[in-house]
Amino acid sequence: MRAAVAGVCGWLSPLLLAATLQAQEPAPERVVRGLSFEGNRAILGEVLAAAISTTNSSWFARSVLVRWLGLGEKRYFDEEEFRRDVIRLHVLYRRTGFPNAQIDTTVRREPENVYVTFRIQEGEPMVVTSLEVAGLDSLPEWLRRIALLDLPLQEGDPFNRYLMQASADSIERRLRDRGYPSAAVFSGFEADRTTLTARVTLEVDPSRRAVIGAVDVIGVRRIDTALVRELLVARPGRRYSQDELLLSQQNLYKSDLFRYATVNIDSAGFQPGADTVPLMVQVNESRRRRIRGSAGYGTEDCFRGGVAWTSRNFLGSNGRLLDLTSRVSKVGVGDPTDWGLAEGICNSSKKDSIGSSLLNYNLGATIRRPAFLSATSNLSVSVYTERRSEFRVFLRRETGTTVTLRREQLRRRIPLSLAYNLNYGRTEATEVSFCASFNACTPDVVDLLRQNRVLATLTATATVPRTNSLIDPSRGSIRSLEVAVSSRFLGSAAFQQFTRVIADAAWYRPLARNVVLSWHVRGGAIFSPTVDVASASGSFIPPEQRFYAGGPNDVRGFERNELGPVVYVVPKGEVDRAASGGRAIDPDSVRVSATGGNTLAVGNVELRVPSPVFGARLRLAAFVDAGGAWQRGSRSSAAVIRVTPGAGIRLNTPLGPARLDIAYNPYRLQAGPLFQFDTTGALAPVEGQERFVLDRNGRFTFHFAVGQPF
């Protein structure tokens, strides 16, 4: 018997030893080739993926086609962390308002790879039936209204604890922005898992209102301490505002004198509940000199680039800055850098008959003085020389100087600027444009219009921003007004006198959560005296000052500068061939040129709604645009308003919404005179074609851009 037992034990021992060694061996490492979520509607998959430890490998490491290259980062599967991930998702759903969420998993294991799927049944949410905010009775009515505006958590929403805390933080921040540095908000709730309801209470302690006290500055070396104090918006005696502390910090950064700056409460000297708040300003000065460069590409400018050099504390310690800048564009299609790209990636420049053949450039030097007269005012003086063009409209060469004073009102936050520009140069446009807009159709008169002249303008601009976001507003409004005057009293030539006024306003209203209705109006008018030039007379306005309509931020049914007064030009040989053959003029031989107008009116209405899929990042839009540009006081250019509806897609990106708009346009281009030119370049109107019309190619216009249209 003993022998039998010994034999069995001897037979089992190797098996037990092998099992023990196998248990001690580490599990094989498997690369996570797939990670997905199914059934989640309340929480985005990106949020769920960020809440767990199991991480998907990069695309190069996952793709079957390219993984053999060995590129991309591989993430490995951890069995223990994977089990914890299920708990993490349970906790996330409970805190988001789904206490009965069920998390299941499907794992497909291969010798070297693993594919993970989390299957989620969210269940019914716990709903907020009551949201009470207490402690605001001692505050003014206007401040109570601001404190409670658009809180992240509202009655009827799922009971999301993160949004509950965000609501408390919002109230606290709004009070601290308006004079209550010690304001605090305490959150509490009562939840019933049986009825899936929750009652939320936010208790507010505003404490005492206070003003700014002493200001201590630390870290200056070359810059005068007095300049740092001048740059602060928050100054002794002003009402405390956390927002003004941030504005002061931004002002220090915008001065370009500091690479690090903070403006905070001096906690060592501040007593909560006191009526004065001491501040501490810490700065780290930037290097005395900086050089930077840029490069880019545009369908109309082809390749472009720039180089800039900055000297800080120029000629002293009072914060003056000297900027030397240079920019070039149309590199690759404009002489002397014509590399033949107009036949390839820069082929849109072939359509430009004015500026495509020349390199555009700008060389300038600017001296800036921050904190000029006030913390939010700055003065800049610049000299420059440039050559620039507007697509299919004009080419401008000029050398001049500009003096600009910018200021922002502290309380109303209205940026104001006043700029005086004096330049000497000339504007080139097509002979057709001069002929149509000024009745100058002979070479001698056209040459006279192209002569170098002095142009002096005084431009005042005011903007009233009242939106909740500069990049993607959903509430509020923004309005602006610009007035530019050119007169002999300012230094302009008698031939170039005008007054240009343009007003712009946009409003944004939330109709529901993430549903925004916006509308926009823009109008302008130019007034100029009648002048006589040789045999031609009229109300002349330089082409670069005229109004043009159509484009991605305008009436989207038209291409850029396509809406408004136009003229057409065709070779004289085509006119002769059409007349002798008894046929119509070939549309492909006709060139269109925008002449612009002295009056502009544009209106837009747009509705933005979340997309049924990926609603947090993708939105749909429906819009109607209407407007036009025309030459007031001209019989040949009547007021014409075009209406083009359309739809679009908006994708949230770090740079702002990337949008694709498609607009329907049933109209032909506006009627305009048809001119013919011979081999010498002489222009003459085509008899009987005073109101020639060219059909557009297609009924739909596509625009791709970054940022909302208005």
C-alpha positions in Angstrom: 0.0 0.0 0.0 2.8 2.4 1.0 4.5 1.5 -2.3 1.4 2.3 -4.2 1.0 5.7 -2.5 4.6 6.5 -3.1 4.2 5.6 -6.7 1.2 7.9 -7.1 3.0 10.8 -5.3 6.0 10.3 -7.5 3.9 10.5 -10.6 2.0 13.7 -9.4 5.1 15.6 -8.1 6.3 16.6 -11.6 2.8 17.7 -12.5 2.5 19.8 -9.4 5.9 21.3 -9.9 5.1 22.2 -13.5 1.8 23.8 -12.4 3.6 25.8 -9.7 6.3 27.0 -12.2 3.6 27.9 -14.7 1.7 29.9 -12.2 4.8 31.8 -11.3 5.6 32.7 -15.0 4.4 36.1 -16.0 1.4 36.3 -18.4 2.4 36.9 -22.0 2.5 40.5 -23.1 -0.2 41.3 -25.6 -0.5 44.6 -27.5 -3.9 46.3 -27.4 -4.9 46.4 -31.0 -8.5 47.5 -30.5 -10.4 49.4 -27.8 -14.1 50.2 -28.3 -17.3 51.1 -26.4 -20.8 50.1 -27.3 -24.1 51.4 -25.9 -22.7 54.7 -24.5 -24.9 57.7 -25.3 -24.6 60.0 -22.3 -20.8 59.9 -22.2 -18.5 60.2 -25.3 -16.2 57.4 -26.0 -13.2 59.7 -25.8 -14.2 60.6 -22.2 -14.6 56.9 -21.3 -11.2 56.1 -22.8 -9.6 58.8 -20.8 -11.1 57.5 -17.5 -9.5 54.0 -17.7 -6.0 52.6 -17.7 -6.3 50.3 -20.7 -5.2 52.3 -23.6 -5.4 51.7 -27.3 -2.1 51.5 -29.3 -1.5 54.2 -31.9 -2.9 54.0 -35.4 0.3 52.9 -36.9 0.6 50.1 -34.3 -3.0 49.0 -34.9 -3.3 49.1 -38.7 -2.9 45.7 -40.4 -1.4 47.4 -43.5 1.4 49.3 -41.8 2.0 47.7 -38.4 4.8 45.6 -39.9 6.8 48.8 -40.3 7.2 49.0 -36.5 6.0 52.6 -36.3 3.8 54.0 -33.6 3.6 53.4 -29.9 2.4 50.0 -28.6 0.3 49.8 -25.4 0.2 46.5 -23.6 -2.7 44.8 -21.9 -2.7 44.5 -18.1 -5.2 42.0 -16.7 -5.3 43.5 -13.2 -5.7 47.1 -14.4 -8.4 45.9 -16.9 -10.5 44.5 -14.0 -10.1 47.9 -12.2 -11.2 49.7 -15.4 -14.7 48.1 -15.0 -14.9 49.7 -11.5 -13.6 53.0 -12.8 -16.4 53.1 -15.4 -19.0 52.2 -12.8 -17.8 55.1 -10.7 -17.8 57.5 -13.6 -21.3 56.7 -14.6 -22.6 57.0 -11.0 -21.0 60.4 -10.7 -22.5 61.4 -14.1 -26.0 60.6 -13.0 -26.5 56.9 -14.1 -26.4 54.8 -10.9 -27.8 51.7 -12.5 -25.3 51.5 -15.4 -24.1 48.0 -16.2 -20.6 47.4 -17.6 -19.8 44.2 -19.4 -16.7 43.3 -21.4 -15.7 41.3 -24.4 -12.0 40.4 -24.7 -10.5 38.6 -27.7 -7.1 37.3 -26.9 -4.5 36.3 -29.4 -1.0 35.1 -28.8 0.4 38.6 -29.2 -2.7 40.9 -29.6 -5.8 41.7 -27.6 -9.1 43.4 -28.7 -11.2 44.9 -25.9 -14.8 46.0 -26.0 -16.8 47.5 -23.2 -20.5 46.9 -23.5 -22.5 49.5 -21.6 -26.2 49.5 -20.5 -26.6 53.0 -19.1 -30.1 52.6 -17.7 -32.3 55.4 -16.6 -30.6 58.6 -15.3 -31.1 60.1 -11.9 -32.9 63.4 -12.6 -32.4 66.7 -10.7 -35.9 67.7 -9.5 -34.8 70.7 -7.5 -31.9 73.1 -7.7 -31.8 75.7 -4.9 -29.3 78.5 -4.5 -29.3 80.1 -1.1 -27.3 83.0 0.4 -27.7 85.6 -2.4 -30.4 87.7 -0.7 -28.0 90.3 0.5 -26.7 91.0 -3.0 -28.2 93.4 -5.6 -30.7 92.1 -8.0 -28.4 92.6 -11.1 -25.7 90.6 -9.4 -28.0 87.7 -8.4 -29.2 87.5 -12.0 -25.6 87.3 -13.3 -24.6 84.8 -10.7 -27.4 82.3 -11.7 -27.1 82.8 -15.5 -26.6 79.6 -17.6 -25.4 77.4 -14.8 -24.0 74.1 -16.1 -26.5 72.0 -14.0 -30.2 72.7 -14.4 -33.4 71.2 -13.2 -34.4 68.3 -15.3 -30.8 67.3 -16.1 -29.2 64.0 -15.1 -27.6 64.5 -11.7 -24.0 65.0 -12.7 -21.8 65.7 -9.7 -19.1 67.2 -11.9 -21.6 69.7 -13.3 -22.8 70.4 -9.7 -19.3 71.4 -8.7 -18.9 73.4 -12.0 -22.1 75.3 -11.1 -20.7 76.1 -7.6 -17.4 77.2 -9.2 -19.3 79.4 -11.7 -21.2 81.3 -9.0 -18.0 81.7 -6.9 -16.0 83.1 -9.8 -18.8 85.6 -10.8 -18.9 87.0 -7.3 -15.1 87.2 -7.1 -15.1 89.1 -10.4 -17.4 91.7 -8.9 -15.8 92.7 -5.6 -16.1 89.6 -3.3 -12.6 88.0 -3.0 -13.6 85.7 -0.1 -16.8 84.4 -1.8 -17.4 80.6 -1.3 -20.1 78.2 -2.5 -20.8 74.9 -0.7 -22.7 72.2 -2.5 -25.0 69.5 -1.1 -27.6 67.0 -2.3 -30.2 64.4 -1.4 -30.4 61.5 -3.8 -33.1 58.8 -3.9 -32.0 55.7 -5.9 -35.5 54.2 -5.7 -37.2 57.1 -7.5 -34.0 58.2 -9.3 -34.4 61.8 -8.2 -32.0 64.2 -6.6 -32.3 67.6 -4.9 -29.3 69.9 -5.1 -28.5 72.8 -2.8 -25.8 75.4 -3.4 -25.1 77.5 -0.3 -23.4 80.8 -1.1 -21.3 82.8 1.4 -20.4 86.1 -0.4 -18.5 87.5 2.6 -17.4 91.2 2.4 -16.9 93.4 -0.6 -13.3 94.7 -0.9 -11.0 97.0 -2.9 -7.4 96.7 -4.1 -4.8 97.6 -1.5 -1.0 97.7 -1.7 0.8 96.2 -4.8 4.2 94.6 -4.5 6.3 93.9 -7.6 9.0 91.2 -7.6 11.4 90.1 -10.3 12.2 93.2 -12.4 15.8 93.8 -13.5 16.1 96.1 -16.5 12.5 97.4 -16.6 11.4 100.2 -14.4 9.0 99.0 -11.6 6.8 102.0 -12.4 6.1 100.6 -15.9 4.9 97.3 -14.4 2.5 99.2 -12.2 1.3 101.2 -15.1 0.5 98.0 -17.0 -1.8 96.8 -14.2 -5.6 97.1 -14.7 -6.1 96.3 -11.0 -4.8 99.3 -9.1 -5.0 100.5 -5.5 -8.5 101.8 -4.7 -10.3 99.9 -7.5 -13.0 97.4 -6.7 -11.5 93.9 -6.4 -12.1 91.8 -9.5 -10.5 88.4 -10.1 -11.2 89.1 -13.8 -9.1 92.3 -13.6 -6.3 90.3 -12.0 -6.3 88.1 -15.1 -6.6 91.2 -17.4 -3.6 92.7 -15.6 -1.7 89.5 -16.2 -2.7 89.4 -19.8 -1.6 93.0 -20.2 1.8 92.2 -18.9 2.1 89.3 -21.4 0.7 91.4 -24.3 3.4 94.1 -23.6 5.9 91.5 -24.9 8.3 92.5 -22.1 7.8 89.5 -19.9 8.0 85.7 -20.5 6.4 85.0 -17.1 3.9 87.1 -15.2 1.4 86.5 -12.4 -0.9 88.8 -10.5 -2.4 87.3 -7.4 -3.6 88.1 -3.9 -0.7 88.4 -1.5 -1.9 85.6 0.8 0.6 86.5 3.5 -0.9 89.9 4.0 -4.6 89.2 3.2 -7.1 88.5 5.9 -10.3 86.9 4.7 -13.2 89.2 5.2 -11.0 92.4 5.1 -12.1 95.3 3.0 -8.7 95.7 1.2 -6.8 93.1 -0.8 -3.0 93.3 -1.2 -1.6 92.1 -4.5 1.7 90.5 -5.4 3.1 90.8 -9.0 5.8 88.4 -10.0 7.5 88.8 -13.4 10.4 87.3 -15.3 11.6 89.6 -18.1 12.0 88.4 -21.6 15.3 88.4 -23.5 16.3 91.7 -24.9 16.1 90.4 -28.5 14.0 87.9 -30.4 13.9 86.6 -34.0 11.0 84.5 -35.4 9.9 83.2 -38.7 6.8 81.9 -40.4 5.8 79.9 -43.5 2.5 78.9 -45.0 0.5 78.1 -48.1 -2.7 79.5 -49.5 -4.6 78.7 -52.7 -4.5 82.4 -53.8 -1.1 83.4 -52.3 0.7 80.1 -53.0 3.7 79.9 -50.7 4.2 82.7 -48.2 6.6 83.4 -45.3 8.0 86.1 -43.0 10.8 87.0 -40.7 10.6 89.4 -37.7 13.2 90.8 -35.3 12.3 92.5 -32.0 14.4 94.6 -29.6 13.0 95.1 -26.1 13.7 98.2 -23.9 14.8 100.1 -27.0 16.8 103.2 -26.1 16.1 103.0 -22.3 14.2 101.1 -19.6 10.7 102.4 -20.2 9.5 99.4 -22.2 9.7 100.6 -25.8 9.9 97.9 -28.4 11.4 98.0 -31.9 10.0 95.5 -34.4 11.5 94.9 -37.8 9.3 92.7 -40.0 9.3 91.3 -43.5 6.6 89.3 -45.3 6.4 87.8 -48.8 3.6 85.9 -50.6 2.9 84.5 -54.1 6.3 82.7 -53.8 6.3 80.2 -56.7 4.0 82.1 -59.1 5.2 85.7 -58.9 8.2 87.2 -60.6 11.1 86.8 -59.8 10.2 83.5 -58.0 8.1 82.0 -60.7 8.7 78.3 -60.3 5.9 77.2 -62.6 3.6 76.3 -59.7 0.7 78.2 -61.4 0.1 75.0 -63.4 -0.1 72.8 -60.3 -0.9 73.4 -56.6 -1.3 77.2 -57.1 -3.5 77.1 -60.2 -6.1 79.4 -58.7 -3.6 82.3 -59.1 -3.9 81.9 -62.9 -7.4 83.5 -62.6 -5.9 86.7 -61.2 -5.1 89.1 -64.0 -3.8 91.8 -61.6 -1.3 90.5 -59.1 -0.3 87.0 -60.0 2.7 88.0 -62.0 4.4 89.8 -59.2 5.8 88.9 -55.8 3.8 90.5 -52.9 6.0 91.8 -50.1 5.9 94.1 -47.0 8.9 95.6 -45.1 8.3 97.5 -42.0 9.8 99.0 -38.8 7.6 99.8 -35.8 8.2 101.3 -32.4 5.7 100.4 -29.7 5.1 102.0 -26.3 2.8 100.0 -23.9 0.9 101.7 -21.1 0.7 105.0 -23.0 -1.5 107.3 -20.9 -3.3 104.3 -19.3 -2.8 100.6 -18.6 -4.8 99.5 -21.6 -3.5 102.1 -24.1 -0.5 101.7 -26.3 1.0 103.8 -29.0 2.8 102.5 -32.1 4.6 104.4 -34.9 5.6 102.5 -38.0 7.2 103.0 -41.5 6.7 100.5 -44.3 6.9 99.7 -48.0 4.7 97.1 -49.6 3.2 95.6 -52.7 -0.1 93.8 -52.2 -3.0 92.6 -54.3 -6.6 91.8 -53.9 -7.7 88.7 -55.8 -8.9 89.7 -59.3 -9.4 93.4 -58.2 -6.2 95.5 -57.8 -2.5 95.7 -57.1 -1.3 98.3 -54.7 2.3 99.7 -54.3 3.0 102.2 -51.5 5.4 103.5 -49.0 4.2 105.2 -45.9 3.9 105.7 -42.1 1.2 104.9 -39.6 0.6 106.2 -36.1 -1.9 104.2 -34.1 -3.3 104.7 -30.6 -5.3 101.8 -29.1 -7.2 101.8 -25.9 -9.7 99.5 -24.2 -12.3 100.9 -21.8 -12.0 99.1 -18.5 -15.6 98.8 -17.4 -17.3 98.4 -20.7 -14.4 96.6 -22.4 -14.8 98.5 -25.7 -11.6 98.5 -27.7 -11.0 101.8 -29.5 -8.3 102.7 -32.0 -7.4 105.8 -33.9 -4.9 105.5 -36.7 -3.4 108.0 -39.1 -1.8 106.7 -42.2 0.2 108.7 -44.8 1.5 106.9 -47.8 2.7 107.6 -51.3 1.9 105.1 -54.0 -0.4 103.9 -56.7 -3.1 101.4 -57.4 -3.2 99.3 -60.5 -6.4 97.7 -61.8 -7.5 96.4 -65.1 -8.2 98.9 -67.9 -11.7 97.5 -67.8 -12.2 98.5 -64.1 -11.0 102.0 -64.8 -13.2 102.2 -67.9 -16.3 100.9 -66.2 -16.1 102.8 -62.9 -14.7 106.1 -64.1 -15.4 106.2 -67.8 -11.7 106.3 -68.4 -11.2 104.1 -71.4 -8.3 105.7 -73.3 -4.7 104.8 -72.4 -3.8 108.4 -71.6 -6.5 108.8 -69.0 -5.9 105.3 -67.5 -2.2 106.2 -67.2 -3.1 109.3 -65.4 -5.2 107.4 -62.9 -2.3 105.0 -62.2 0.2 107.8 -61.3 1.7 107.9 -57.8 -0.2 110.1 -55.3 -0.3 110.9 -51.7 -3.1 109.2 -49.7 -3.7 110.2 -46.0 -6.5 108.6 -44.0 -7.6 109.0 -40.4 -9.4 105.8 -39.3 -11.4 105.4 -36.1 -12.6 102.0 -35.0 -14.8 100.9 -32.0 -15.8 97.4 -31.0 -18.4 96.4 -28.4 -17.8 92.6 -27.6 -20.5 91.1 -25.4 -20.2 87.4 -26.2 -19.4 84.4 -24.0 -16.7 83.2 -26.4 -14.5 84.9 -28.9 -14.0 81.7 -31.0 -17.4 80.1 -30.9 -20.0 82.4 -29.3 -23.5 81.1 -28.3 -24.8 84.0 -26.3 -24.5 87.8 -26.5 -23.6 90.2 -29.3 -20.7 92.0 -30.9 -20.9 95.3 -32.7 -18.3 97.4 -34.5 -18.1 100.7 -36.3 -15.3 102.0 -38.5 -15.0 105.5 -40.0 -12.2 106.3 -42.4 -11.6 109.8 -43.8 -9.3 110.9 -46.6 -9.1 114.7 -47.1 -6.7 117.4 -48.4 -6.7 118.7 -44.8 -5.1 115.5 -43.8 -2.5 115.5 -46.6 -4.3 113.6 -49.4 -4.1 114.5 -53.0 -7.2 116.3 -54.3 -7.9 113.3 -56.5 -8.2 110.9 -53.5 -10.8 112.2 -51.1 -13.5 110.2 -49.5 -15.3 109.2 -46.3 -15.9 105.5 -45.7 -18.3 104.2 -43.0 -19.0 100.6 -42.2 -21.0 99.1 -39.4 -21.2 95.4 -38.3 -23.3 93.7 -35.7 -24.0 90.0 -34.8 -26.3 88.5 -32.2 -26.3 85.0 -30.7 -29.2 83.4 -28.8 -29.4 79.9 -27.3 -32.8 78.3 -28.1 -32.0 75.1 -26.2 -28.8 73.5 -24.9 -26.3 73.5 -27.8 -28.9 75.0 -30.2 -27.9 78.5 -31.2 -29.7 81.0 -33.4 -27.4 83.8 -34.7 -28.0 86.7 -37.1 -25.8 89.3 -38.5 -26.0 92.6 -40.4 -23.3 94.6 -42.2 -23.6 97.8 -44.1 -21.4 100.5 -45.4 -21.3 103.6 -47.6 -18.6 105.7 -49.2 -18.9 109.3 -50.0 -16.6 111.2 -52.3 -16.6 114.4 -54.3 -16.9 114.6 -58.0 -13.5 115.2 -59.7 -12.4 115.8 -63.3 -9.5 114.0 -64.9 -8.8 115.0 -68.5 -11.9 113.9 -70.5 -13.3 111.7 -67.7 -15.3 112.8 -64.6 -17.1 111.1 -61.8 -17.0 110.2 -58.2 -13.7 108.3 -58.0 -12.9 105.9 -55.1 -9.6 104.0 -55.1 -10.2 100.3 -55.8 -8.7 99.2 -52.5 -11.3 101.3 -50.6 -14.4 100.0 -52.4 -16.8 97.4 -51.1 -16.8 93.9 -52.5 -19.3 91.1 -51.6 -19.4 87.3 -51.8 -17.3 84.7 -50.0 -17.2 82.3 -47.0 -17.9 85.1 -44.5 -20.4 87.0 -46.6 -23.1 85.9 -49.0 -22.0 82.3 -49.3 -23.8 81.5 -52.5 -21.1 83.5 -54.4 -17.3 83.1 -54.6 -15.1 85.8 -53.2 -15.7 89.3 -54.7 -18.2 87.8 -57.2 -21.3 89.6 -55.9 -21.6 93.2 -57.0 -20.8 95.3 -60.0 -18.7 93.5 -62.6 -17.4 94.2 -66.0 -16.5 91.7 -68.8 -13.7 91.8 -71.2 -13.1 89.7 -74.3 -10.4 89.7 -77.1 -11.5 91.6 -80.1 -10.7 88.6 -82.3 -13.4 86.6 -80.5 -15.9 89.4 -81.1 -15.1 89.5 -84.8 -15.3 85.7 -85.1 -18.7 85.7 -83.4 -20.0 88.5 -85.6 -18.8 86.9 -88.8 -20.1 83.4 -87.9 -23.4 84.6 -86.6 -22.9 82.9 -83.2 -22.7 84.0 -79.6 -19.5 84.9 -77.9 -17.7 81.9 -76.4 -18.2 82.2 -72.5 -14.8 80.6 -71.9 -13.1 83.6 -73.6 -14.8 86.2 -71.4 -12.9 87.4 -68.3 -14.8 88.8 -65.3 -13.5 91.7 -63.2 -15.1 93.0 -60.0 -15.2 96.8 -59.9 -16.8 97.1 -56.4 -19.2 99.7 -55.2 -19.7 102.5 -52.8 -22.6 100.9 -50.9 -22.8 97.5 -49.1 -25.6 95.7 -47.4 -25.4 92.1 -46.1 -27.6 90.1 -43.7 -27.2 86.5 -42.5 -29.3 84.2 -40.3 -27.9 80.8 -39.1 -29.2 78.0 -36.9 -26.7 75.6 -35.4 -27.8 72.3 -33.8 -25.9 69.3 -32.5 -25.4 66.4 -34.9 -27.3 63.2 -34.2 -23.9 61.5 -34.0 -20.8 62.9 -32.2 -23.1 65.8 -31.0 -20.5 67.2 -28.6 -18.0 67.9 -31.4 -20.0 68.0 -34.6 -22.8 70.4 -35.4 -25.1 71.0 -38.3 -26.1 74.5 -39.6 -28.8 75.9 -41.8 -28.4 79.5 -43.1 -29.8 82.1 -45.4 -27.6 84.9 -46.6 -28.7 88.0 -48.4 -26.9 91.1 -49.6 -25.2 93.0 -52.4 -22.8 95.7 -53.3 -23.6 98.5 -55.8 -22.5 101.9 -57.0 -24.9 104.4 -55.5 -25.7 107.2 -57.9 -24.9 105.2 -61.1 -27.5 104.3 -63.6 -25.6 101.2 -64.7 -25.3 99.8 -61.2 -28.7 99.5 -59.4 -29.1 98.1 -55.9 -29.4 94.3 -56.3 -29.9 92.0 -53.4 -29.3 88.3 -53.8 -30.6 85.6 -51.4 -28.8 82.3 -51.1 -29.8 79.5 -48.7 -27.5 76.7 -47.6 -26.4 74.2 -45.1 -23.1 73.4 -43.4 -21.1 71.2 -41.0 -19.2 72.5 -38.0 -16.4 70.4 -36.4 -14.8 71.7 -33.1 -11.0 72.0 -33.3 -8.5 73.7 -31.0 -8.3 76.5 -33.6 -12.0 77.0 -33.7 -14.8 75.4 -35.6 -13.8 74.0 -39.0 -16.7 74.4 -41.3 -17.9 73.3 -44.7 -20.7 75.3 -46.2 -22.8 74.5 -49.3 -25.0 77.3 -50.6 -27.6 77.2 -53.4 -27.4 80.1 -55.9 -30.0 80.3 -58.7 -28.7 83.6 -60.0 -26.5 84.5 -62.9 -23.7 87.1 -62.4 -24.8 90.7 -62.5 -25.1 92.4 -65.9 -22.3 94.6 -66.9 -20.7 96.2 -69.9 -18.7 94.0 -72.3 -15.4 95.4 -73.5 -13.0 94.2 -76.2 -9.3 94.7 -76.3 -7.0 94.5 -79.4 -3.4 93.5 -79.7 -2.2 96.9 -78.5 -4.3 96.6 -75.3 -6.7 99.4 -76.3 -10.2 99.0 -74.8 -13.5 99.7 -76.5 -17.1 98.8 -75.5 -18.7 96.1 -77.6 -21.6 97.6 -79.5 -25.0 96.4 -78.2 -23.5 94.7 -75.2 -23.9 97.3 -72.5 -25.6 94.8 -70.2 -23.8 91.5 -70.9 -24.5 88.6 -68.6 -22.4 85.5 -68.0 -23.9 82.4 -66.5 -22.2 80.9 -63.4 -20.8 77.4 -63.4 -23.3 75.3 -61.4 -25.9 76.2 -58.8 -24.0 75.2 -55.7 -21.1 77.0 -54.1 -18.7 75.3 -51.6 -16.7 77.1 -48.9 -14.3 75.6 -46.4 -13.0 77.8 -43.6 -12.0 77.8 -40.0 -14.0 79.9 -37.5 -17.7 80.9 -37.5 -18.8 83.1 -40.5 -19.7 85.9 -38.1 
